[in-house]
Amino acid sequence: MAKLHLLRGRPTEQQIAEMPEALGTYVKLAVDVQQRITVGGGGLHADCEEVLLENGSRQEDVWDADWEPSSKLLTFEALINIRPRQNNRSMEILDPELRHKIEEIVREIFEG
């Protein structure tokens, strides 16, 4: 199983190399928009999300995305993002402000 990494700051070279092991070219992410942290790696967004929840994140603050390190492309689609109670009825995060916040956090962590 690929390693999951809880990132509060810039990942090490080793972490960057380990996170896409399960999927090859991209990394599953769960992002806590309140604590401004992320977990990357593994084969499922749920694995990443579980690490955040175990570390004190609240479910409503955690959103999932995919990160492609080589192109720095960030996408916002995951089953876990379907949340009618939070007005997101799609796998894709629909709120542009929320997408911007997630992108800001991911770029801050991965790009410094």
TORTORVEX-772921 format. One record per residue (C-alpha): residue in three letters; residue number from 0; x, z, y. Coordinates in pm, 1 decimal, padded with zeros to 6 digits. Layout:
<pts>
(pt Ala; NUM; (X; Z; Y))
...
</pts>
This chain:
<pts>
(pt Met; 0; (00000.0; 00000.0; 00000.0))
(pt Ala; 1; (00125.3; -00086.6; 00347.2))
(pt Lys; 2; (00213.9; 00201.4; 00571.0))
(pt Leu; 3; (-00011.8; 00319.7; 00848.6))
(pt His; 4; (00147.7; 00436.1; 01171.4))
(pt Leu; 5; (-00008.8; 00661.1; 01433.4))
(pt Leu; 6; (00132.9; 00540.8; 01764.1))
(pt Arg; 7; (00130.9; 00747.3; 02080.3))
(pt Gly; 8; (00408.8; 00534.8; 02227.7))
(pt Arg; 9; (00619.5; 00230.8; 02155.1))
(pt Pro; 10; (00669.9; 00170.4; 01779.3))
(pt Thr; 11; (01015.3; 00156.0; 01627.1))
(pt Glu; 12; (01153.6; -00170.0; 01485.7))
(pt Gln; 13; (01090.9; -00030.8; 01136.1))
(pt Gln; 14; (00726.2; 00049.8; 01217.0))
(pt Ile; 15; (00674.9; -00299.1; 01362.3))
(pt Ala; 16; (00816.6; -00447.7; 01041.4))
(pt Glu; 17; (00604.5; -00225.8; 00813.0))
(pt Met; 18; (00263.2; -00258.6; 00977.4))
(pt Pro; 19; (00193.0; -00625.2; 00888.7))
(pt Glu; 20; (00313.7; -00586.3; 00527.0))
(pt Ala; 21; (-00040.8; -00580.0; 00385.4))
(pt Leu; 22; (-00164.0; -00888.5; 00570.7))
(pt Gly; 23; (00144.0; -01092.8; 00652.2))
(pt Thr; 24; (00111.4; -01215.1; 01007.9))
(pt Tyr; 25; (-00117.7; -00962.3; 01173.7))
(pt Val; 26; (-00189.8; -00590.2; 01193.9))
(pt Lys; 27; (-00519.3; -00406.3; 01161.6))
(pt Leu; 28; (-00561.2; -00154.2; 01444.3))
(pt Ala; 29; (-00790.6; 00132.9; 01532.2))
(pt Val; 30; (-00769.0; 00239.8; 01896.5))
(pt Asp; 31; (-00884.8; 00569.5; 02046.0))
(pt Val; 32; (-00982.9; 00472.3; 02400.3))
(pt Gln; 33; (-00992.9; 00833.4; 02524.2))
(pt Gln; 34; (-00660.8; 00957.1; 02383.5))
(pt Arg; 35; (-00499.3; 00613.5; 02441.3))
(pt Ile; 36; (-00345.0; 00605.3; 02093.6))
(pt Thr; 37; (-00366.0; 00361.5; 01803.9))
(pt Val; 38; (-00306.7; 00342.7; 01431.1))
(pt Gly; 39; (-00174.6; 00017.8; 01288.0))
(pt Gly; 40; (-00114.4; -00115.6; 00938.0))
(pt Gly; 41; (-00289.8; -00115.7; 00604.3))
(pt Gly; 42; (-00538.1; -00363.4; 00469.8))
(pt Leu; 43; (-00856.9; -00224.6; 00624.7))
(pt His; 44; (-00961.5; -00113.3; 00971.2))
(pt Ala; 45; (-01128.2; 00183.0; 00799.9))
(pt Asp; 46; (-00787.5; 00309.1; 00682.0))
(pt Cys; 47; (-00659.3; 00308.3; 01039.3))
(pt Glu; 48; (-00974.8; 00468.8; 01170.5))
(pt Glu; 49; (-00954.8; 00745.5; 00910.6))
(pt Val; 50; (-00608.3; 00846.7; 01034.5))
(pt Leu; 51; (-00737.6; 00876.3; 01391.6))
(pt Leu; 52; (-01039.1; 01080.8; 01283.3))
(pt Glu; 53; (-00814.0; 01311.9; 01080.2))
(pt Asn; 54; (-00604.8; 01360.1; 01395.9))
(pt Gly; 55; (-00894.0; 01471.4; 01615.4))
(pt Ser; 56; (-01039.7; 01144.6; 01746.5))
(pt Arg; 57; (-01414.6; 01118.5; 01792.5))
(pt Gln; 58; (-01588.3; 00832.2; 01611.7))
(pt Glu; 59; (-01749.1; 00701.5; 01930.8))
(pt Asp; 60; (-01404.9; 00667.2; 02094.7))
(pt Val; 61; (-01249.4; 00461.3; 01813.4))
(pt Trp; 62; (-01270.7; 00080.4; 01814.6))
(pt Asp; 63; (-01101.7; -00172.0; 01590.3))
(pt Ala; 64; (-00897.2; -00481.5; 01665.0))
(pt Asp; 65; (-00629.3; -00707.0; 01516.5))
(pt Trp; 66; (-00283.4; -00764.8; 01665.7))
(pt Glu; 67; (-00058.4; -01058.7; 01590.0))
(pt Pro; 68; (00295.6; -00948.4; 01681.6))
(pt Ser; 69; (00452.0; -01296.0; 01695.1))
(pt Ser; 70; (00200.1; -01440.3; 01943.3))
(pt Lys; 71; (00090.3; -01106.9; 02095.3))
(pt Leu; 72; (-00269.0; -01218.8; 02032.9))
(pt Leu; 73; (-00527.4; -00941.2; 02024.1))
(pt Thr; 74; (-00872.0; -00998.0; 01873.9))
(pt Phe; 75; (-01166.8; -00758.4; 01879.5))
(pt Glu; 76; (-01359.7; -00824.6; 01559.5))
(pt Ala; 77; (-01426.7; -00576.0; 01279.1))
(pt Leu; 78; (-01721.9; -00456.2; 01074.7))
(pt Ile; 79; (-01672.0; -00104.9; 01205.2))
(pt Asn; 80; (-01741.0; -00228.9; 01558.9))
(pt Ile; 81; (-02108.1; -00290.4; 01473.9))
(pt Arg; 82; (-02262.1; 00007.3; 01654.4))
(pt Pro; 83; (-02617.7; -00037.0; 01773.0))
(pt Arg; 84; (-02625.2; 00322.3; 01902.2))
(pt Gln; 85; (-02334.8; 00231.6; 02134.3))
(pt Asn; 86; (-02496.8; -00098.0; 02233.7))
(pt Asn; 87; (-02257.9; -00313.9; 02029.4))
(pt Arg; 88; (-02461.3; -00511.2; 01776.3))
(pt Ser; 89; (-02180.3; -00745.5; 01676.7))
(pt Met; 90; (-01854.5; -00726.9; 01481.1))
(pt Glu; 91; (-01692.0; -00835.9; 01806.1))
(pt Ile; 92; (-01661.6; -00586.1; 02089.4))
(pt Leu; 93; (-01898.0; -00732.1; 02348.2))
(pt Asp; 94; (-01838.4; -00508.7; 02652.1))
(pt Pro; 95; (-01568.8; -00675.7; 02866.3))
(pt Glu; 96; (-01464.4; -00343.4; 03023.8))
(pt Leu; 97; (-01415.3; -00184.2; 02681.4))
(pt Arg; 98; (-01220.0; -00489.5; 02560.2))
(pt His; 99; (-00999.7; -00467.2; 02870.2))
(pt Lys; 100; (-00934.6; -00096.2; 02811.2))
(pt Ile; 101; (-00841.8; -00157.0; 02445.7))
(pt Glu; 102; (-00614.1; -00445.5; 02539.8))
(pt Glu; 103; (-00446.6; -00233.6; 02806.5))
(pt Ile; 104; (-00377.7; 00045.5; 02554.7))
(pt Val; 105; (-00247.5; -00190.4; 02283.5))
(pt Arg; 106; (-00022.2; -00381.3; 02523.6))
(pt Glu; 107; (00109.1; -00057.7; 02672.6))
(pt Ile; 108; (00200.3; 00071.3; 02326.9))
(pt Phe; 109; (00337.7; -00250.4; 02176.0))
(pt Glu; 110; (00487.3; -00416.7; 02481.5))
(pt Gly; 111; (00584.9; -00113.1; 02687.2))
</pts>
